[in-house]
Amino acid sequence: MREPAGDQHIHRGADELRALYRSFFANGGGIPLEHCAVIDGPPVRSSTTSSAGGRTKFPPAAGIAVDGRGDSGKLASARVYDDSQPPLS
């Protein structure tokens, strides 16, 4: 999983991913996304908007996700791009 801030923010393996997603849910919930458009073809691309991080509300922010599939067809990599600031827990 690669964060918007660049290659220095790549998370791999169960322990790193668990810690990252635990931080995403630390403020009373996740980050609900409204999917605006999805293009399913290598790679899978979707545009999104979000306006909350757990209990914290913020002005709607645009984002995009680019996901890669492995040989099995299952999700193998994910990159997210947005201008949202994580809420303080």
N, C-alpha and C positions, 0 to 999 in steps of 0.2 A: 504494500500500500504506500503510495507516494503522496505526500501532502503538497498543497499549493506552493509552499515556500521553496521547493526545489529538491534536487537530488540528495542534499544533506539531511533530508527528512524522509528517508525511506524506512519502512518498518517491515521486517521479515521474520517469519517463524512464529510459532504459537505464543511464546512468552511476550515478544515485542507487540504483536497484534492484540493480545489480551490487554496489555497495559494501555495501549493507545485507545482501544474502544472502551475500556473502563473509564478513562478520562472523559470521553465523549458523553458518557451516561452519568457522570458524577454530579450533575446539577439537577437531578430529579427527572431524568429522561433523556432521550436522544435528540436528534436534530431532524424534525419532520421535513421532508422534501416534497415539493409539488413538482412532479415531472411534467415538463412542458412539451418536449419532443424527444423521441428515441429513434436512433438509426441503428438497426441490428445488422451489422456486417463488419467484417474485420476492420478495425476494432468496433466494439459497441460504444456508441456515443449518446449521451443524454444531456439535455439542458434542464436545469432545475432552478427553483427559487426556494428560499427558506426565510422564515421570519421568527424563529424561536430556537433556543438551545436549552432544552429542559424547561425549567421554570422561568427562564429569562426570555423576554420578548424583545425583538429589535426590528428596525425597518426592513422590509423585504430586500434580500440580497440575491443576485444572480450567481449561478455556478454552472459548472459543466463537469461531467464525469466521463472518463475514457477508460473502458474496461477491455482487457484482453482475454481471449478464451484459449485454453490449452488444447492439446490434441483430443482430449475427451469431450470437448465442447463446453466444459465447465469453466467458471471464472478462474483465471490464473493470475491476473494482476489487475490493479485498480489505481487510477490516478484521479485526483479530484482537484478542481481549480475553483476558487471562490475568493471573495474579499471579506468574508465573515470573520469576526474575531470571536474566539471561543469564550463562552460565558464563564465568569468566575463562579466556582462552586462554593 
